[in-house]
Amino acid sequence: MATSSILTSVKITDPKKIESFIKALDASADDPKREPSAPVSRQMTNIDEIRRLMSKRGR
């Protein structure tokens, strides 16, 4: 998501729309529907394995 969309100012003047907007924000914070777009890979902790991986970067 682009940063500019997060930093956009929102101006709502209708009290009913303000209340709906706040309820929607609260609902999304309580029950997020986000799922990772790619599977989470395992964490590398073996130093030799990390060195092998990093040595491939220069090729």
PDB file of N, CA, C and O in Angstrom:
ATOM      1  N   MET A   1       0.847  -1.167   0.000  1.00  0.00           N
ATOM      2  CA  MET A   1       0.000   0.000   0.000  1.00  0.00           C
ATOM      3  C   MET A   1       0.892   1.229   0.000  1.00  0.00           C
ATOM      4  O   MET A   1       1.903   1.284   0.701  1.00  0.00           O
ATOM      5  N   ALA A   2       0.506   2.201  -0.787  1.00  0.00           N
ATOM      6  CA  ALA A   2       1.292   3.423  -0.879  1.00  0.00           C
ATOM      7  C   ALA A   2       1.162   4.253   0.393  1.00  0.00           C
ATOM      8  O   ALA A   2       0.096   4.311   1.006  1.00  0.00           O
ATOM      9  N   THR A   3       2.247   4.884   0.773  1.00  0.00           N
ATOM     10  CA  THR A   3       2.247   5.708   1.983  1.00  0.00           C
ATOM     11  C   THR A   3       1.315   6.898   1.835  1.00  0.00           C
ATOM     12  O   THR A   3       0.694   7.321   2.810  1.00  0.00           O
ATOM     13  N   SER A   4       1.208   7.447   0.628  1.00  0.00           N
ATOM     14  CA  SER A   4       0.370   8.629   0.436  1.00  0.00           C
ATOM     15  C   SER A   4      -1.088   8.354   0.777  1.00  0.00           C
ATOM     16  O   SER A   4      -1.789   9.251   1.246  1.00  0.00           O
ATOM     17  N   SER A   5      -1.552   7.140   0.553  1.00  0.00           N
ATOM     18  CA  SER A   5      -2.946   6.832   0.884  1.00  0.00           C
ATOM     19  C   SER A   5      -3.158   6.777   2.392  1.00  0.00           C
ATOM     20  O   SER A   5      -4.268   7.019   2.865  1.00  0.00           O
ATOM     21  N   ILE A   6      -2.121   6.466   3.146  1.00  0.00           N
ATOM     22  CA  ILE A   6      -2.228   6.422   4.599  1.00  0.00           C
ATOM     23  C   ILE A   6      -2.226   7.836   5.175  1.00  0.00           C
ATOM     24  O   ILE A   6      -2.891   8.102   6.176  1.00  0.00           O
ATOM     25  N   LEU A   7      -1.485   8.734   4.549  1.00  0.00           N
ATOM     26  CA  LEU A   7      -1.312  10.081   5.077  1.00  0.00           C
ATOM     27  C   LEU A   7      -2.336  11.077   4.543  1.00  0.00           C
ATOM     28  O   LEU A   7      -2.226  12.270   4.824  1.00  0.00           O
ATOM     29  N   THR A   8      -3.326  10.622   3.782  1.00  0.00           N
ATOM     30  CA  THR A   8      -4.335  11.505   3.228  1.00  0.00           C
ATOM     31  C   THR A   8      -5.262  12.004   4.330  1.00  0.00           C
ATOM     32  O   THR A   8      -5.693  11.232   5.188  1.00  0.00           O
ATOM     33  N   SER A   9      -5.563  13.289   4.301  1.00  0.00           N
ATOM     34  CA  SER A   9      -6.489  13.865   5.280  1.00  0.00           C
ATOM     35  C   SER A   9      -7.916  13.508   4.895  1.00  0.00           C
ATOM     36  O   SER A   9      -8.267  13.479   3.716  1.00  0.00           O
ATOM     37  N   VAL A  10      -8.729  13.238   5.905  1.00  0.00           N
ATOM     38  CA  VAL A  10     -10.130  12.905   5.689  1.00  0.00           C
ATOM     39  C   VAL A  10     -10.969  13.955   6.397  1.00  0.00           C
ATOM     40  O   VAL A  10     -10.744  14.258   7.569  1.00  0.00           O
ATOM     41  N   LYS A  11     -11.940  14.510   5.675  1.00  0.00           N
ATOM     42  CA  LYS A  11     -12.821  15.510   6.282  1.00  0.00           C
ATOM     43  C   LYS A  11     -14.258  15.014   6.144  1.00  0.00           C
ATOM     44  O   LYS A  11     -14.797  14.934   5.040  1.00  0.00           O
ATOM     45  N   ILE A  12     -14.864  14.684   7.275  1.00  0.00           N
ATOM     46  CA  ILE A  12     -16.244  14.215   7.300  1.00  0.00           C
ATOM     47  C   ILE A  12     -17.024  15.187   8.175  1.00  0.00           C
ATOM     48  O   ILE A  12     -16.652  15.437   9.322  1.00  0.00           O
ATOM     49  N   THR A  13     -18.104  15.732   7.633  1.00  0.00           N
ATOM     50  CA  THR A  13     -18.874  16.729   8.383  1.00  0.00           C
ATOM     51  C   THR A  13     -20.200  16.193   8.912  1.00  0.00           C
ATOM     52  O   THR A  13     -20.745  16.744   9.868  1.00  0.00           O
ATOM     53  N   ASP A  14     -20.722  15.145   8.317  1.00  0.00           N
ATOM     54  CA  ASP A  14     -21.998  14.574   8.754  1.00  0.00           C
ATOM     55  C   ASP A  14     -21.768  13.679   9.972  1.00  0.00           C
ATOM     56  O   ASP A  14     -21.013  12.711   9.882  1.00  0.00           O
ATOM     57  N   PRO A  15     -22.401  13.980  11.109  1.00  0.00           N
ATOM     58  CA  PRO A  15     -22.186  13.182  12.329  1.00  0.00           C
ATOM     59  C   PRO A  15     -22.486  11.688  12.160  1.00  0.00           C
ATOM     60  O   PRO A  15     -21.806  10.853  12.756  1.00  0.00           O
ATOM     61  N   LYS A  16     -23.490  11.348  11.361  1.00  0.00           N
ATOM     62  CA  LYS A  16     -23.818   9.933  11.142  1.00  0.00           C
ATOM     63  C   LYS A  16     -22.697   9.227  10.378  1.00  0.00           C
ATOM     64  O   LYS A  16     -22.359   8.080  10.670  1.00  0.00           O
ATOM     65  N   LYS A  17     -22.134   9.920   9.405  1.00  0.00           N
ATOM     66  CA  LYS A  17     -21.034   9.337   8.633  1.00  0.00           C
ATOM     67  C   LYS A  17     -19.774   9.213   9.486  1.00  0.00           C
ATOM     68  O   LYS A  17     -19.003   8.266   9.334  1.00  0.00           O
ATOM     69  N   ILE A  18     -19.572  10.171  10.376  1.00  0.00           N
ATOM     70  CA  ILE A  18     -18.426  10.106  11.292  1.00  0.00           C
ATOM     71  C   ILE A  18     -18.544   8.875  12.182  1.00  0.00           C
ATOM     72  O   ILE A  18     -17.577   8.138  12.373  1.00  0.00           O
ATOM     73  N   GLU A  19     -19.737   8.664  12.723  1.00  0.00           N
ATOM     74  CA  GLU A  19     -19.958   7.512  13.594  1.00  0.00           C
ATOM     75  C   GLU A  19     -19.768   6.201  12.825  1.00  0.00           C
ATOM     76  O   GLU A  19     -19.167   5.260  13.343  1.00  0.00           O
ATOM     77  N   SER A  20     -20.274   6.140  11.600  1.00  0.00           N
ATOM     78  CA  SER A  20     -20.100   4.937  10.778  1.00  0.00           C
ATOM     79  C   SER A  20     -18.626   4.681  10.480  1.00  0.00           C
ATOM     80  O   SER A  20     -18.163   3.540  10.514  1.00  0.00           O
ATOM     81  N   PHE A  21     -17.897   5.753  10.190  1.00  0.00           N
ATOM     82  CA  PHE A  21     -16.470   5.629   9.889  1.00  0.00           C
ATOM     83  C   PHE A  21     -15.703   5.101  11.098  1.00  0.00           C
ATOM     84  O   PHE A  21     -14.857   4.217  10.962  1.00  0.00           O
ATOM     85  N   ILE A  22     -15.995   5.636  12.269  1.00  0.00           N
ATOM     86  CA  ILE A  22     -15.312   5.200  13.492  1.00  0.00           C
ATOM     87  C   ILE A  22     -15.652   3.750  13.815  1.00  0.00           C
ATOM     88  O   ILE A  22     -14.778   2.985  14.223  1.00  0.00           O
ATOM     89  N   LYS A  23     -16.916   3.365  13.635  1.00  0.00           N
ATOM     90  CA  LYS A  23     -17.310   1.976  13.868  1.00  0.00           C
ATOM     91  C   LYS A  23     -16.578   1.034  12.912  1.00  0.00           C
ATOM     92  O   LYS A  23     -16.155  -0.053  13.305  1.00  0.00           O
ATOM     93  N   ALA A  24     -16.433   1.457  11.657  1.00  0.00           N
ATOM     94  CA  ALA A  24     -15.722   0.633  10.679  1.00  0.00           C
ATOM     95  C   ALA A  24     -14.252   0.486  11.060  1.00  0.00           C
ATOM     96  O   ALA A  24     -13.686  -0.599  10.928  1.00  0.00           O
ATOM     97  N   LEU A  25     -13.627   1.569  11.531  1.00  0.00           N
ATOM     98  CA  LEU A  25     -12.230   1.493  11.973  1.00  0.00           C
ATOM     99  C   LEU A  25     -12.081   0.552  13.164  1.00  0.00           C
ATOM    100  O   LEU A  25     -11.156  -0.259  13.211  1.00  0.00           O
ATOM    101  N   ASP A  26     -12.996   0.666  14.123  1.00  0.00           N
ATOM    102  CA  ASP A  26     -12.955  -0.213  15.296  1.00  0.00           C
ATOM    103  C   ASP A  26     -13.139  -1.674  14.899  1.00  0.00           C
ATOM    104  O   ASP A  26     -12.432  -2.550  15.397  1.00  0.00           O
ATOM    105  N   ALA A  27     -14.087  -1.935  14.002  1.00  0.00           N
ATOM    106  CA  ALA A  27     -14.347  -3.312  13.574  1.00  0.00           C
ATOM    107  C   ALA A  27     -13.139  -3.895  12.851  1.00  0.00           C
ATOM    108  O   ALA A  27     -12.802  -5.062  13.049  1.00  0.00           O
ATOM    109  N   SER A  28     -12.489  -3.097  12.020  1.00  0.00           N
ATOM    110  CA  SER A  28     -11.328  -3.613  11.293  1.00  0.00           C
ATOM    111  C   SER A  28     -10.150  -3.859  12.227  1.00  0.00           C
ATOM    112  O   SER A  28      -9.346  -4.758  11.981  1.00  0.00           O
ATOM    113  N   ALA A  29     -10.038  -3.080  13.285  1.00  0.00           N
ATOM    114  CA  ALA A  29      -8.951  -3.283  14.250  1.00  0.00           C
ATOM    115  C   ALA A  29      -9.201  -4.519  15.106  1.00  0.00           C
ATOM    116  O   ALA A  29      -8.260  -5.216  15.485  1.00  0.00           O
ATOM    117  N   ASP A  30     -10.469  -4.790  15.410  1.00  0.00           N
ATOM    118  CA  ASP A  30     -10.810  -5.932  16.259  1.00  0.00           C
ATOM    119  C   ASP A  30     -10.719  -7.266  15.528  1.00  0.00           C
ATOM    120  O   ASP A  30     -10.358  -8.279  16.128  1.00  0.00           O
ATOM    121  N   ASP A  31     -11.042  -7.272  14.246  1.00  0.00           N
ATOM    122  CA  ASP A  31     -11.094  -8.531  13.504  1.00  0.00           C
ATOM    123  C   ASP A  31     -10.486  -8.354  12.115  1.00  0.00           C
ATOM    124  O   ASP A  31     -11.219  -8.339  11.126  1.00  0.00           O
ATOM    125  N   PRO A  32      -9.165  -8.219  12.019  1.00  0.00           N
ATOM    126  CA  PRO A  32      -8.548  -8.019  10.704  1.00  0.00           C
ATOM    127  C   PRO A  32      -8.674  -9.269   9.838  1.00  0.00           C
ATOM    128  O   PRO A  32      -8.571 -10.391  10.336  1.00  0.00           O
ATOM    129  N   LYS A  33      -8.897  -9.070   8.549  1.00  0.00           N
ATOM    130  CA  LYS A  33      -9.068 -10.176   7.610  1.00  0.00           C
ATOM    131  C   LYS A  33      -7.797 -10.434   6.800  1.00  0.00           C
ATOM    132  O   LYS A  33      -7.829 -11.211   5.846  1.00  0.00           O
ATOM    133  N   ARG A  34      -6.695  -9.805   7.156  1.00  0.00           N
ATOM    134  CA  ARG A  34      -5.460  -9.916   6.381  1.00  0.00           C
ATOM    135  C   ARG A  34      -4.856 -11.301   6.498  1.00  0.00           C
ATOM    136  O   ARG A  34      -4.777 -11.885   7.579  1.00  0.00           O
ATOM    137  N   GLU A  35      -4.434 -11.805   5.351  1.00  0.00           N
ATOM    138  CA  GLU A  35      -3.675 -13.049   5.310  1.00  0.00           C
ATOM    139  C   GLU A  35      -2.405 -12.772   4.523  1.00  0.00           C
ATOM    140  O   GLU A  35      -2.434 -11.969   3.590  1.00  0.00           O
ATOM    141  N   PRO A  36      -1.302 -13.402   4.863  1.00  0.00           N
ATOM    142  CA  PRO A  36      -0.055 -13.159   4.139  1.00  0.00           C
ATOM    143  C   PRO A  36      -0.202 -13.494   2.657  1.00  0.00           C
ATOM    144  O   PRO A  36      -0.847 -14.482   2.305  1.00  0.00           O
ATOM    145  N   SER A  37       0.391 -12.678   1.791  1.00  0.00           N
ATOM    146  CA  SER A  37       0.314 -12.922   0.354  1.00  0.00           C
ATOM    147  C   SER A  37       1.267 -14.033  -0.075  1.00  0.00           C
ATOM    148  O   SER A  37       1.093 -14.629  -1.137  1.00  0.00           O
ATOM    149  N   ALA A  38       2.258 -14.306   0.739  1.00  0.00           N
ATOM    150  CA  ALA A  38       3.203 -15.387   0.455  1.00  0.00           C
ATOM    151  C   ALA A  38       3.415 -16.183   1.740  1.00  0.00           C
ATOM    152  O   ALA A  38       3.322 -15.637   2.840  1.00  0.00           O
ATOM    153  N   PRO A  39       3.697 -17.459   1.594  1.00  0.00           N
ATOM    154  CA  PRO A  39       3.929 -18.249   2.807  1.00  0.00           C
ATOM    155  C   PRO A  39       5.153 -17.736   3.570  1.00  0.00           C
ATOM    156  O   PRO A  39       6.128 -17.288   2.968  1.00  0.00           O
ATOM    157  N   VAL A  40       5.091 -17.807   4.865  1.00  0.00           N
ATOM    158  CA  VAL A  40       6.189 -17.349   5.711  1.00  0.00           C
ATOM    159  C   VAL A  40       7.255 -18.436   5.737  1.00  0.00           C
ATOM    160  O   VAL A  40       6.984 -19.588   6.078  1.00  0.00           O
ATOM    161  N   SER A  41       8.465 -18.047   5.372  1.00  0.00           N
ATOM    162  CA  SER A  41       9.544 -19.034   5.363  1.00  0.00           C
ATOM    163  C   SER A  41      10.109 -19.195   6.771  1.00  0.00           C
ATOM    164  O   SER A  41       9.883 -18.363   7.650  1.00  0.00           O
ATOM    165  N   ARG A  42      10.830 -20.258   6.955  1.00  0.00           N
ATOM    166  CA  ARG A  42      11.395 -20.517   8.276  1.00  0.00           C
ATOM    167  C   ARG A  42      12.538 -19.551   8.559  1.00  0.00           C
ATOM    168  O   ARG A  42      13.140 -19.005   7.635  1.00  0.00           O
ATOM    169  N   GLN A  43      12.829 -19.346   9.813  1.00  0.00           N
ATOM    170  CA  GLN A  43      13.903 -18.453  10.229  1.00  0.00           C
ATOM    171  C   GLN A  43      15.217 -19.220  10.229  1.00  0.00           C
ATOM    172  O   GLN A  43      15.316 -20.299  10.813  1.00  0.00           O
ATOM    173  N   MET A  44      16.234 -18.649   9.563  1.00  0.00           N
ATOM    174  CA  MET A  44      17.550 -19.284   9.530  1.00  0.00           C
ATOM    175  C   MET A  44      18.321 -18.910  10.781  1.00  0.00           C
ATOM    176  O   MET A  44      18.456 -17.732  11.110  1.00  0.00           O
ATOM    177  N   THR A  45      18.829 -19.926  11.480  1.00  0.00           N
ATOM    178  CA  THR A  45      19.638 -19.673  12.670  1.00  0.00           C
ATOM    179  C   THR A  45      21.020 -20.308  12.565  1.00  0.00           C
ATOM    180  O   THR A  45      21.916 -19.974  13.340  1.00  0.00           O
ATOM    181  N   ASN A  46      21.198 -21.213  11.620  1.00  0.00           N
ATOM    182  CA  ASN A  46      22.477 -21.889  11.429  1.00  0.00           C
ATOM    183  C   ASN A  46      23.435 -20.938  10.713  1.00  0.00           C
ATOM    184  O   ASN A  46      23.150 -20.511   9.594  1.00  0.00           O
ATOM    185  N   ILE A  47      24.554 -20.601  11.332  1.00  0.00           N
ATOM    186  CA  ILE A  47      25.493 -19.623  10.784  1.00  0.00           C
ATOM    187  C   ILE A  47      26.073 -20.059   9.442  1.00  0.00           C
ATOM    188  O   ILE A  47      26.278 -19.224   8.562  1.00  0.00           O
ATOM    189  N   ASP A  48      26.341 -21.350   9.271  1.00  0.00           N
ATOM    190  CA  ASP A  48      26.882 -21.832   7.995  1.00  0.00           C
ATOM    191  C   ASP A  48      25.849 -21.695   6.877  1.00  0.00           C
ATOM    192  O   ASP A  48      26.190 -21.345   5.747  1.00  0.00           O
ATOM    193  N   GLU A  49      24.612 -21.968   7.192  1.00  0.00           N
ATOM    194  CA  GLU A  49      23.544 -21.834   6.206  1.00  0.00           C
ATOM    195  C   GLU A  49      23.370 -20.366   5.791  1.00  0.00           C
ATOM    196  O   GLU A  49      23.138 -20.072   4.619  1.00  0.00           O
ATOM    197  N   ILE A  50      23.482 -19.464   6.745  1.00  0.00           N
ATOM    198  CA  ILE A  50      23.381 -18.034   6.454  1.00  0.00           C
ATOM    199  C   ILE A  50      24.544 -17.591   5.578  1.00  0.00           C
ATOM    200  O   ILE A  50      24.351 -16.826   4.633  1.00  0.00           O
ATOM    201  N   ARG A  51      25.739 -18.060   5.878  1.00  0.00           N
ATOM    202  CA  ARG A  51      26.919 -17.704   5.067  1.00  0.00           C
ATOM    203  C   ARG A  51      26.770 -18.201   3.631  1.00  0.00           C
ATOM    204  O   ARG A  51      27.107 -17.485   2.688  1.00  0.00           O
ATOM    205  N   ARG A  52      26.262 -19.434   3.459  1.00  0.00           N
ATOM    206  CA  ARG A  52      26.049 -19.969   2.104  1.00  0.00           C
ATOM    207  C   ARG A  52      25.052 -19.099   1.337  1.00  0.00           C
ATOM    208  O   ARG A  52      25.260 -18.790   0.164  1.00  0.00           O
ATOM    209  N   LEU A  53      23.990 -18.716   1.999  1.00  0.00           N
ATOM    210  CA  LEU A  53      22.986 -17.876   1.351  1.00  0.00           C
ATOM    211  C   LEU A  53      23.571 -16.515   0.981  1.00  0.00           C
ATOM    212  O   LEU A  53      23.366 -16.033  -0.133  1.00  0.00           O
ATOM    213  N   MET A  54      24.294 -15.898   1.904  1.00  0.00           N
ATOM    214  CA  MET A  54      24.857 -14.578   1.646  1.00  0.00           C
ATOM    215  C   MET A  54      25.949 -14.617   0.584  1.00  0.00           C
ATOM    216  O   MET A  54      26.151 -13.626  -0.118  1.00  0.00           O
ATOM    217  N   SER A  55      26.651 -15.729   0.448  1.00  0.00           N
ATOM    218  CA  SER A  55      27.695 -15.830  -0.577  1.00  0.00           C
ATOM    219  C   SER A  55      27.093 -15.854  -1.977  1.00  0.00           C
ATOM    220  O   SER A  55      27.777 -15.517  -2.943  1.00  0.00           O
ATOM    221  N   LYS A  56      25.841 -16.242  -2.103  1.00  0.00           N
ATOM    222  CA  LYS A  56      25.175 -16.273  -3.412  1.00  0.00           C
ATOM    223  C   LYS A  56      24.855 -14.867  -3.907  1.00  0.00           C
ATOM    224  O   LYS A  56      24.644 -14.677  -5.104  1.00  0.00           O
ATOM    225  N   ARG A  57      24.814 -13.880  -3.017  1.00  0.00           N
ATOM    226  CA  ARG A  57      24.463 -12.510  -3.404  1.00  0.00           C
ATOM    227  C   ARG A  57      25.487 -11.902  -4.351  1.00  0.00           C
ATOM    228  O   ARG A  57      25.112 -11.138  -5.241  1.00  0.00           O
ATOM    229  N   GLY A  58      26.763 -12.214  -4.189  1.00  0.00           N
ATOM    230  CA  GLY A  58      27.815 -11.612  -4.990  1.00  0.00           C
ATOM    231  C   GLY A  58      27.976 -12.221  -6.372  1.00  0.00           C
ATOM    232  O   GLY A  58      28.700 -11.676  -7.205  1.00  0.00           O
ATOM    233  N   ARG A  59      27.337 -13.301  -6.619  1.00  0.00           N
ATOM    234  CA  ARG A  59      27.507 -13.992  -7.914  1.00  0.00           C
ATOM    235  C   ARG A  59      26.742 -13.345  -9.018  1.00  0.00           C
ATOM    236  O   ARG A  59      26.787 -13.811 -10.157  1.00  0.00           O
TER     237      ARG A  59
END
